[in-house]
Amino acid sequence: MNNREDEFIREALKLDITVSDGLNSRILRAVDRKKRSSAFMRTAVTAAVCFLIFLGMGAIVKATSGVSITELMKEKIENWSYVYENGSDVKREIVREDGEVFEEITFVKEKVVVRHAISDEETNYWLYLKVTDAKGYNYFIELDAAVDKTAPLRDLYYTIRGGFRSLLEYHHGANEKRQILEGLREAAEHTQMTVVRNALLDLASDYENDRRIYYEYLPGKYWGVGGEVIYFEDLSDLPTGDSYIIIDPVNDKQLPFICSVHIEDGRQIVLFTTAEVYSEENLKEAEESGLPVYDLRRDK
């Protein structure tokens, strides 16, 4: 996403933020995965003060074609998605279009409509939070996690806890934070999926207590490893400033990383400046840099 596109989106959404390259990459991966970039842009331009949007717990279960939604799809939608309506009136519909099935959400009072694809190729969890800031502007925050259907549910846990935390980085006003925490905990109460419930509750705890989180979700193919490689570390106990960390993936991939990171006061998401597969040579270079090196591997 180039700078002109960043500026266009920020103007459309009335957000005074600078999106990090890491967050841009995650947004781009999500947009590509769902093939919904054009729908997102239409919504962004039409609804001037919305952020992002997704799914709720309404009662409409008829497709626009008139065919009833299957019980299996109903269960998937009800357990793997939620909307924190926060005083809005939400309508849900299943839409079939060009061979694909979508969940379409309408925030009736705000005249905001959004849809997302329902796919059997991935395991998804969708969460939408309607949040009103201190000036009375409404924001609709999309939190969307997806892993391959063959991946263990533990991967989804970290994708929710880490990926959602990244998207909440810019929502830290007291009024917004209160509503978001209420939405996360309300969503946790409305799923029967233990992995989703635990991820949402742990995310709420991270967010409420301003824990510093390092999270990356990377394609293993770049290192000859199948599936995705997920790194998640709580760095709250590390001092601010520049340092190196040595970390293991949380999903049993044998790919320890050594990363240079910059930890700032007031920032809860920690991004790497360099990251390489761990080796004794890389460790020596890190030690010779004069920066502190923290070995956070579980089996040192």
Phi, psi and chi 1 to 4 in degrees:
 res  aa     phi    psi   chi1   chi2   chi3   chi4
   1 MET       -  119.4 -170.3  175.4  -68.3      -
   2 ASN   -82.8  173.1   60.1   38.2      -      -
   3 ASN   -63.9  -35.8  -69.4  -25.1      -      -
   4 ARG   -63.4  -41.1 -176.1  178.0  179.8 -175.9
   5 GLU   -66.3  -40.0  -71.6  168.7  -26.3      -
   6 ASP   -56.6  -47.0  -81.0  -12.0      -      -
   7 GLU   -65.0  -38.9  -68.9  -62.6  -33.0      -
   8 PHE   -63.3  -44.8  174.9   73.0      -      -
   9 ILE   -66.7  -43.1  -69.6  174.0      -      -
  10 ARG   -62.9  -37.1  -75.6 -160.0  -65.6  -85.9
  11 GLU   -67.4  -43.3  176.7   60.3   23.5      -
  12 ALA   -63.4  -35.8      -      -      -      -
  13 LEU   -95.3   -4.2  -56.4 -180.0      -      -
  14 LYS    56.7   44.7  -64.0  -65.7 -172.7  -68.6
  15 LEU  -112.6  128.4  -68.4  178.5      -      -
  16 ASP   -99.2   72.6 -176.6   19.1      -      -
  17 ILE  -137.6  161.3   61.8  173.5      -      -
  18 THR  -114.7  118.1  -61.0      -      -      -
  19 VAL   -82.8  132.8 -179.2      -      -      -
  20 SER   -71.4  159.0   69.5      -      -      -
  21 ASP   -61.2  -37.7  -70.1  -20.5      -      -
  22 GLY   -63.9  -42.3      -      -      -      -
  23 LEU   -67.5  -40.7  179.4   53.9      -      -
  24 ASN   -57.2  -42.7  -93.2  -21.8      -      -
  25 SER   -62.0  -41.7  -63.6      -      -      -
  26 ARG   -67.8  -37.9  -79.6 -170.1  -79.1  -84.6
  27 ILE   -64.6  -44.5  -68.0  172.9      -      -
  28 LEU   -63.1  -40.0  -76.1  173.3      -      -
  29 ARG   -63.1  -41.0  -73.5 -159.6  -64.5  -90.2
  30 ALA   -65.9  -42.6      -      -      -      -
  31 VAL   -63.4  -43.2  169.3      -      -      -
  32 ASP   -64.8  -39.7  178.4   65.2      -      -
  33 ARG   -65.2  -39.7 -174.8  173.9   64.1 -115.8
  34 LYS   -92.7   -7.9  -59.5  -61.6  176.4 -164.9
  35 LYS    53.2   45.6  -60.3  178.2 -177.5  178.4
  36 ARG  -124.6   21.0   62.8  173.9 -176.8  -97.6
  37 SER   -60.4  -42.4   57.9      -      -      -
  38 SER   -66.7  -38.2   60.7      -      -      -
  39 ALA   -65.5  -39.1      -      -      -      -
  40 PHE   -62.5  -45.0  165.1   72.9      -      -
  41 MET   -65.3  -39.0  -69.4  -54.6  -61.3      -
  42 ARG   -61.1  -43.5  -73.8 -164.5  -58.6  -88.5
  43 THR   -65.8  -41.4  -57.2      -      -      -
  44 ALA   -62.0  -42.5      -      -      -      -
  45 VAL   -73.7  -37.8  174.0      -      -      -
  46 THR   -72.1  -43.1  -58.1      -      -      -
  47 ALA  -102.9   98.5      -      -      -      -
  48 ALA   -65.0  -26.8      -      -      -      -
  49 VAL  -118.8   29.5  -67.7      -      -      -
  50 CYS   -99.2  154.7   79.1      -      -      -
  51 PHE   -98.0  -70.7 -178.7   27.5      -      -
  52 LEU  -151.9  168.4  -60.3  166.6      -      -
  53 ILE  -150.3  154.4  -48.2  162.9      -      -
  54 PHE  -157.5 -116.9 -108.1   56.0      -      -
  55 LEU  -116.1  154.3  176.7   58.9      -      -
  56 GLY  -131.2 -165.9      -      -      -      -
  57 MET  -120.8   40.5  -67.6  -67.4  -68.8      -
  58 GLY   -73.1 -168.5      -      -      -      -
  59 ALA  -115.1   -3.5      -      -      -      -
  60 ILE   -76.9  123.2  -64.8  177.8      -      -
  61 VAL  -128.0   21.8  -65.1      -      -      -
  62 LYS  -104.9  134.3  -66.2  -74.1 -174.3 -179.3
  63 ALA   -73.1  157.9      -      -      -      -
  64 THR   -65.9  -20.2   54.0      -      -      -
  65 SER   -75.6   -8.8   62.4      -      -      -
  66 GLY    94.1   -1.4      -      -      -      -
  67 VAL   -90.6  133.0 -179.7      -      -      -
  68 SER   -67.5  142.6  -64.4      -      -      -
  69 ILE   -68.4  143.8 -176.0  173.6      -      -
  70 THR   -71.8  156.8   65.9      -      -      -
  71 GLU   -61.7  -35.6  -68.9  -59.7  -43.6      -
  72 LEU   -62.2  -44.3  179.9   62.1      -      -
  73 MET   -68.1  -38.1 -170.6  174.3  -70.5      -
  74 LYS   -58.6  -45.4  -86.9 -175.3   11.6 -178.2
  75 GLU   -63.4  -41.8 -178.8 -179.5   -1.6      -
  76 LYS   -62.1  -44.5 -177.3  172.5 -177.3  178.6
  77 ILE   -67.3  -43.7  -69.1  171.0      -      -
  78 GLU   -70.9  -30.1  -69.9  173.1   -2.5      -
  79 ASN   -96.8  -20.5  -75.2  -63.3      -      -
  80 TRP  -114.3   17.8  -63.4   90.0      -      -
  81 SER  -159.9  156.6   58.4      -      -      -
  82 TYR  -160.8  153.8 -169.4   71.7      -      -
  83 VAL  -127.0  131.2   64.4      -      -      -
  84 TYR   -90.3   98.2  173.2   61.3      -      -
  85 GLU   -70.5  -35.6  -60.8 -178.3   13.3      -
  86 ASN    51.6   49.1 -159.7   11.4      -      -
  87 GLY    92.7   -4.7      -      -      -      -
  88 SER   -86.1  168.6 -174.7      -      -      -
  89 ASP  -110.9  115.7  179.3   18.0      -      -
  90 VAL  -113.8  134.6  173.6      -      -      -
  91 LYS  -116.0  137.8 -178.6  176.3   70.7  173.0
  92 ARG  -119.1  141.0  -69.7  173.8   59.7 -177.8
  93 GLU  -142.7  150.4  -66.8  179.8  -73.6      -
  94 ILE   -96.7  127.0  -61.0  -60.2      -      -
  95 VAL  -120.9  129.9  178.1      -      -      -
  96 ARG  -106.3  126.7  -68.9  176.5  172.2   86.6
  97 GLU  -150.3  125.8 -175.1  175.7  -73.2      -
  98 ASP    53.3   41.1  -62.8  -30.7      -      -
  99 GLY    79.9   -0.6      -      -      -      -
 100 GLU  -110.4  156.2  -68.6 -169.6   87.4      -
 101 VAL  -112.3  131.0  179.7      -      -      -
 102 PHE  -123.9  151.5  -62.9   87.0      -      -
 103 GLU   -98.9  123.1  175.4   82.5    5.3      -
 104 GLU  -111.7  127.9 -175.1  169.4  -81.0      -
 105 ILE  -115.2  132.2  -46.0  -59.3      -      -
 106 THR  -120.6  119.8  -57.1      -      -      -
 107 PHE   -88.0  100.6  -69.2   82.6      -      -
 108 VAL   -63.1  -51.5  178.1      -      -      -
 109 LYS   -63.5  -37.1  -69.9 -167.0  -60.8 -175.7
 110 GLU   -87.3   -8.3  -64.6   82.1    3.2      -
 111 LYS    58.0   41.9  -61.6 -178.7 -179.8  178.9
 112 VAL  -110.9  127.7  171.7      -      -      -
 113 VAL  -125.5  136.7 -179.9      -      -      -
 114 VAL  -148.1  156.8   70.9      -      -      -
 115 ARG  -141.5  157.4   62.5  165.1   60.0  174.1
 116 HIS  -140.9  152.5   66.0  -87.5      -      -
 117 ALA   -78.5  143.2      -      -      -      -
 118 ILE  -105.5  115.6  -59.8  172.2      -      -
 119 SER  -122.2  145.4  170.6      -      -      -
 120 ASP   -86.4   -3.6  -69.0  -28.4      -      -
 121 GLU   -84.3  -14.9  -61.8  -57.3  -47.6      -
 122 GLU  -135.2  159.6  -64.2  175.9  -34.7      -
 123 THR  -101.0  118.2  -57.8      -      -      -
 124 ASN  -118.6  150.9  -61.6   78.4      -      -
 125 TYR  -131.7  128.2 -178.4   74.4      -      -
 126 TRP  -116.9  134.4  -60.4  -76.6      -      -
 127 LEU  -137.7  129.1  173.7   60.3      -      -
 128 TYR  -117.9  134.7  -87.3   84.0      -      -
 129 LEU  -121.9  117.7  -54.3  169.3      -      -
 130 LYS   -86.8  121.6  177.1 -163.6  168.5 -173.1
 131 VAL  -127.5  136.0  175.5      -      -      -
 132 THR  -111.7  124.8  -55.4      -      -      -
 133 ASP   -83.3 -179.2   69.5   10.9      -      -
 134 ALA   -64.5  -22.0      -      -      -      -
 135 LYS   -91.3    0.1  -64.9 -178.9  179.2  179.8
 136 GLY    90.9    5.8      -      -      -      -
 137 TYR   -80.2  139.4  -69.1  112.2      -      -
 138 ASN   -92.1  137.2  -69.5  -36.0      -      -
 139 TYR  -124.2  140.2  -66.3   85.7      -      -
 140 PHE  -117.6  106.9  -62.1   83.1      -      -
 141 ILE   -97.4  122.8  -54.7  171.6      -      -
 142 GLU   -89.2  128.0  173.6 -163.2    4.1      -
 143 LEU  -124.6  111.2  -59.2  173.1      -      -
 144 ASP  -129.9  117.8  167.4   21.4      -      -
 145 ALA  -116.3  140.1      -      -      -      -
 146 ALA  -147.5  138.0      -      -      -      -
 147 VAL  -133.4  159.3  -62.6      -      -      -
 148 ASP   -58.8  147.5 -172.1   82.9      -      -
 149 LYS   -62.4  -20.4   64.5  179.8  178.9 -179.4
 150 THR   -89.0   -8.3   61.8      -      -      -
 151 ALA   -75.4  149.0      -      -      -      -
 152 PRO   -67.0  153.3   23.2  -32.3      -      -
 153 LEU   -64.3  -21.1  -71.5  179.1      -      -
 154 ARG   -58.9  -35.2  177.1 -169.3   52.5 -162.2
 155 ASP   -62.0  -39.6  -73.6   12.0      -      -
 156 LEU   -64.5  -37.3 -175.6   67.0      -      -
 157 TYR   -54.7  -50.2  167.2   89.4      -      -
 158 TYR   -73.1  -29.4  -75.3  107.2      -      -
 159 THR   -67.2  -37.4  -53.2      -      -      -
 160 ILE   -70.3  -51.7  -67.9  172.5      -      -
 161 ARG   -66.5  -40.2 -173.4  177.4  175.4 -172.8
 162 GLY   -87.1  -47.7      -      -      -      -
 163 GLY   -66.9  -41.9      -      -      -      -
 164 PHE   -63.8  -38.0  -76.1   14.7      -      -
 165 ARG   -62.0  -37.9 -174.6   65.1 -170.3   87.8
 166 SER   -60.5  -41.2  -61.2      -      -      -
 167 LEU   -75.3  -16.8  -67.0  171.0      -      -
 168 LEU   -92.9    0.6  -67.3  175.5      -      -
 169 GLU   -54.8  -34.9  170.3   74.6   -1.4      -
 170 TYR   -96.2    9.8  -59.3  102.5      -      -
 171 HIS  -116.7   87.2  -65.3  -89.0      -      -
 172 HIS  -129.1    5.0   44.9   69.6      -      -
 173 GLY   -64.1  146.7      -      -      -      -
 174 ALA   -57.3  -42.4      -      -      -      -
 175 ASN   -67.0  -43.6 -165.7   50.5      -      -
 176 GLU   -65.4  -43.7  -64.8  174.3   70.4      -
 177 LYS   -61.3  -41.5 -167.8  168.3 -175.8  176.0
 178 ARG   -58.9  -45.4  174.8 -172.3   56.9   77.6
 179 GLN   -67.8  -40.5  -65.6  169.2   74.8      -
 180 ILE   -64.2  -43.2  -71.0  169.8      -      -
 181 LEU   -62.3  -40.8  -74.9  169.0      -      -
 182 GLU   -62.3  -41.7 -177.8  176.9  -65.7      -
 183 GLY   -65.3  -42.5      -      -      -      -
 184 LEU   -62.4  -43.8  -67.3  174.5      -      -
 185 ARG   -73.7  -33.4  -71.2  165.9  176.2  152.8
 186 GLU   -65.9  -41.9 -176.8  178.2  -63.0      -
 187 ALA   -62.2  -39.7      -      -      -      -
 188 ALA   -61.6  -33.0      -      -      -      -
 189 GLU   -72.9  -18.9  -67.2  176.8   -0.3      -
 190 HIS  -109.6   27.1  -73.6   83.6      -      -
 191 THR  -129.1  144.8  179.1      -      -      -
 192 GLN   -93.6   -1.5  -62.0  178.2   23.2      -
 193 MET   -88.2  112.5  -50.9  -50.1  -60.9      -
 194 THR   -58.5  -41.2  -58.9      -      -      -
 195 VAL   -64.2  -37.0   67.8      -      -      -
 196 VAL   -69.7  -45.6  172.4      -      -      -
 197 ARG   -58.8  -47.8 -178.0 -176.6  -53.6  110.5
 198 ASN   -63.5  -40.6  -69.8  -17.1      -      -
 199 ALA   -63.5  -43.4      -      -      -      -
 200 LEU   -65.9  -41.2  -69.6  170.8      -      -
 201 LEU   -68.7  -39.6  -68.0  176.0      -      -
 202 ASP   -69.1  -36.9  -70.4  -16.6      -      -
 203 LEU   -60.9  -44.8  166.1   64.8      -      -
 204 ALA   -59.7  -40.0      -      -      -      -
 205 SER   -66.2  -43.5  178.9      -      -      -
 206 ASP   -58.5  -46.1  -66.8  -19.6      -      -
 207 TYR   -68.4  -43.7 -178.1   55.9      -      -
 208 GLU   -65.3  -36.9 -177.2  172.4   35.2      -
 209 ASN   -97.9    9.7  -66.5  -71.9      -      -
 210 ASP    54.4   41.5  -65.4  -33.6      -      -
 211 ARG   -71.3  143.5  -65.0 -165.5 -177.7  102.2
 212 ARG   -87.5  121.0  -66.2 -165.7 -177.1  101.8
 213 ILE  -117.9  132.5  -59.4  -61.4      -      -
 214 TYR  -105.3  125.2  175.3   89.5      -      -
 215 TYR  -143.4  130.9  166.7   76.6      -      -
 216 GLU  -142.1  141.1  -72.5  -64.1  -24.6      -
 217 TYR  -126.6  104.1  179.8   92.3      -      -
 218 LEU  -122.6  145.6  -56.4  171.1      -      -
 219 PRO   -69.1  122.4  -15.5   29.5      -      -
 220 GLY   -67.4  -17.6      -      -      -      -
 221 LYS   -61.0  -25.2   63.6 -177.5  179.8 -178.9
 222 TYR   -67.4  -18.9  -64.4  127.0      -      -
 223 TRP  -120.0   16.7  -59.6  -80.7      -      -
 224 GLY    72.9   25.8      -      -      -      -
 225 VAL  -112.9  135.4  175.5      -      -      -
 226 GLY   -71.2  150.2      -      -      -      -
 227 GLY    72.3 -155.1      -      -      -      -
 228 GLU  -106.2  152.9  -50.9  -63.8  -31.9      -
 229 VAL  -112.1  123.9 -173.7      -      -      -
 230 ILE  -116.7  127.0  -57.0  174.4      -      -
 231 TYR  -114.3  130.2  -61.1   92.3      -      -
 232 PHE  -145.1  120.5 -179.1   97.2      -      -
 233 GLU  -140.4  138.6  -67.1  -70.2  -20.4      -
 234 ASP   -89.2  111.8 -176.4  -13.8      -      -
 235 LEU  -103.6   21.1  -55.2 -177.5      -      -
 236 SER   -60.9  -28.3  -58.4      -      -      -
 237 ASP   -85.8   -6.6  -67.2  -26.1      -      -
 238 LEU   -84.0  148.0  -62.2 -170.7      -      -
 239 PRO   -71.7  160.3   25.4  -33.4      -      -
 240 THR   -70.4  163.4   56.9      -      -      -
 241 GLY   108.0 -167.6      -      -      -      -
 242 ASP   -91.1  141.9  -64.2  -49.1      -      -
 243 SER  -163.2  175.5   61.6      -      -      -
 244 TYR  -113.4  143.5  -79.3   86.9      -      -
 245 ILE  -125.9  145.2   58.8  173.2      -      -
 246 ILE  -114.2  122.3  -54.3  171.5      -      -
 247 ILE  -135.7  153.2   53.4  176.0      -      -
 248 ASP  -101.1  151.8  -76.4  -35.9      -      -
 249 PRO   -62.7  154.2  -17.9   30.2      -      -
 250 VAL   -90.8   -4.4  -67.8      -      -      -
 251 ASN  -118.1   40.9   57.6  -20.8      -      -
 252 ASP    62.1   21.2  -66.6  -21.8      -      -
 253 LYS   -85.9  134.5  -53.6  -67.7 -177.2 -179.6
 254 GLN   -84.8   72.3  -57.7  -57.6  -49.1      -
 255 LEU  -146.1   68.9 -158.3   68.0      -      -
 256 PRO   -64.8  143.8   23.2  -32.9      -      -
 257 PHE  -115.0  150.4  -99.9   32.6      -      -
 258 ILE  -117.5  122.5 -178.2  166.7      -      -
 259 CYS  -128.1  140.6  -47.2      -      -      -
 260 SER   -92.3  132.1   61.7      -      -      -
 261 VAL  -132.4  158.0  -63.0      -      -      -
 262 HIS  -123.0  120.2  179.6   72.2      -      -
 263 ILE  -106.2  125.1  -60.8  174.1      -      -
 264 GLU  -115.8  146.1  -64.0 -178.6   32.5      -
 265 ASP   -63.9  139.0  -80.9  -35.3      -      -
 266 GLY    83.5   -3.4      -      -      -      -
 267 ARG  -115.2  130.8  -67.1  -76.5  -48.5  -93.4
 268 GLN  -101.3  -11.9  -81.8   66.9   58.4      -
 269 ILE  -103.4  126.7  -63.6  -58.0      -      -
 270 VAL  -106.5  124.7  178.9      -      -      -
 271 LEU  -111.5  149.1  -59.9  175.7      -      -
 272 PHE   -83.6  151.7   67.2   83.5      -      -
 273 THR   -99.1  -33.9   52.7      -      -      -
 274 THR  -139.3  150.3   63.7      -      -      -
 275 ALA  -150.3  129.4      -      -      -      -
 276 GLU  -138.4  156.6  -59.2  177.7  -87.9      -
 277 VAL   -62.7  134.2  176.6      -      -      -
 278 TYR   -63.1  137.3  172.9   81.5      -      -
 279 SER  -150.6  162.5   68.7      -      -      -
 280 GLU   -62.3  -35.1  -68.2  -62.1  -37.3      -
 281 GLU   -64.7  -44.4 -178.9  179.8   -3.2      -
 282 ASN   -65.2  -35.9  -69.2  -25.0      -      -
 283 LEU   -63.6  -43.2  174.0   59.7      -      -
 284 LYS   -61.1  -42.6 -177.1  179.0  178.9 -179.3
 285 GLU   -62.5  -40.8  -69.5  179.2    2.1      -
 286 ALA   -63.7  -43.0      -      -      -      -
 287 GLU   -66.1  -36.3  -69.2  172.3  -23.5      -
 288 GLU   -73.1  -14.6  -70.5  176.5  -12.2      -
 289 SER   -70.7  -18.1   73.0      -      -      -
 290 GLY    88.1   -6.3      -      -      -      -
 291 LEU   -84.3  152.0  -64.8  175.5      -      -
 292 PRO   -65.3  146.6   19.7  -29.8      -      -
 293 VAL  -121.5  124.4  179.0      -      -      -
 294 TYR  -114.1  118.2  -59.5   99.0      -      -
 295 ASP   -91.7  106.1 -167.4  -19.0      -      -
 296 LEU  -105.1   13.5  -54.9  178.6      -      -
 297 ARG   -66.0  145.7  -69.0  174.2  -66.6  173.8
 298 ARG   -71.6  -37.8  -69.1  174.2  -70.5  -79.3
 299 ASP  -117.1   90.8  -61.5  -43.6      -      -
 300 LYS   -82.3      -  -58.8  176.4 -176.0  178.4
